[in-house]
Amino acid sequence: MVFKRSKPHIVLKSEQKAYLENIGRSGKSEKREYDRAKIILMDAEGKGVNTIARELHTNR
């Protein structure tokens, strides 16, 4: 089943993007925090919900 996106993709400022990218590189963040940061970054890149879930091996 194909779902239509009802909301626009997230738009990040450069400072916000840098902060989220830093979470993934720090190695000190919890997996939950890392996954959330990755989801936001992938959405900002224009990836769909199904693609994000598949790449992160998680549920929608």
C-alpha positions in Angstrom: 0.0 0.0 0.0 1.4 3.4 -1.0 0.9 6.3 1.5 0.8 9.9 0.3 2.9 12.3 2.4 0.5 14.7 4.1 3.3 17.0 5.5 6.2 18.7 3.8 9.7 17.5 4.4 11.6 19.0 7.3 13.7 22.0 6.5 16.9 22.4 8.6 19.1 25.4 9.1 22.8 24.7 8.7 23.4 24.9 12.5 20.6 22.3 13.1 22.0 20.0 10.4 25.5 20.2 11.9 24.1 19.5 15.4 22.3 16.4 14.2 25.2 15.2 12.2 27.4 15.6 15.2 25.1 13.3 17.2 25.9 10.4 14.8 29.6 11.0 14.9 30.1 11.5 18.6 29.8 7.8 19.5 28.5 8.8 22.9 24.9 9.2 22.0 22.3 6.5 22.7 21.0 4.5 19.8 17.6 6.0 20.2 19.0 9.5 20.0 21.2 8.5 17.0 18.2 7.0 15.2 16.0 10.0 15.7 18.7 12.3 14.4 19.2 10.1 11.4 15.5 10.1 10.7 15.3 13.9 10.7 18.4 14.2 8.5 17.0 11.6 6.0 13.6 13.4 5.9 15.4 16.7 5.3 17.1 15.1 2.3 13.7 14.3 0.9 13.6 10.5 1.6 10.2 9.0 2.2 9.0 7.3 5.3 9.2 3.8 3.9 12.8 4.4 2.6 13.9 5.7 6.0 12.4 2.8 7.8 13.9 0.3 5.4 17.4 1.8 5.6 17.4 2.1 9.4 15.8 -1.4 9.8 12.9 -0.2 11.8 9.1 0.0 11.6 7.3 2.9 10.0 
